[in-house]
Amino acid sequence: MNRMDTAPPRIVLASTSRYRAELLRRLLPDFEQRAPGTDEAALPGEAPDTRAVRLAIAKAAAAAGWGDVLVIGSDQVAELEGRTLDKPGNVANACAQLAACSGRAVQFHTALCLLDTRNGRQQVHVDHTGVHFRVLDAAEIERYVAREQPLDCAGSFKCEGLGISLFERIDSEDPSALIGLPLIALARMLRAAGMAVP
């Protein structure tokens, strides 16, 4: 029997992020979201891309639960000249992050793990996206943060919204990775796991 003849496994997104859910709906109409409850703190001396990969794998494992499922774990870490930029959490931190990014390049490491509980196979990918910021003045930063409230976004912006106006250019192989879920890699992984995409 061809593997495509069997019922496809359920899909689980190991995230409660509305951004990742919106992205995943581009590929799949039906999936379940589970909160992985993973501690996202960095380990001592851990490189940003290594942290992103570790957390993507940990989230997929934590949300696997039971039954035959394909679990999607993803994590993104922003890096400015070797320093990690976490989610700002409040307006003051968001403004400070954007001021620090003004005129500089920020690297976004977006890791992806697809865990197939039918066989324990893990597929892992990490996307590296370079975001080059314009020189921003304080009034621009304050207007942007007030309008879009990017307080739950690493780097303090939403590139799918008004945040695009903050940049000179983006260097990326997959524009969806910057939003939080690399869809090109995910589609490849799902096909390798037996899913028909498209």
Sequence and secondary structure as in RCSB ss.txt:
>XXXX:A:sequence
MNRMDTAPPRIVLASTSRYRAELLRRLLPDFEQRAPGTDEAALPGEAPDTRAVRLAIAKAAAAAGWGDVLVIGSD
QVAELEGRTLDKPGNVANACAQLAACSGRAVQFHTALCLLDTRNGRQQVHVDHTGVHFRVLDAAEIERYVAREQP
LDCAGSFKCEGLGISLFERIDSEDPSALIGLPLIALARMLRAAGMAVP
>XXXX:A:secstr
  GGGS   EEEES   HHHHHHHTTT S  EE          TT  HHHHHHHHHHHHHHHT  SSSEEEEEEE
EEEEETTEEE    SHHHHHHHHHHHTTSEEEEEEEEEEEETTTTEEEEEEEEEEEEE    HHHHHHHHHHH  
TTSTTS  TTTGGGGGEEEEE S HHHHHT  HHHHHHHHHHTT    
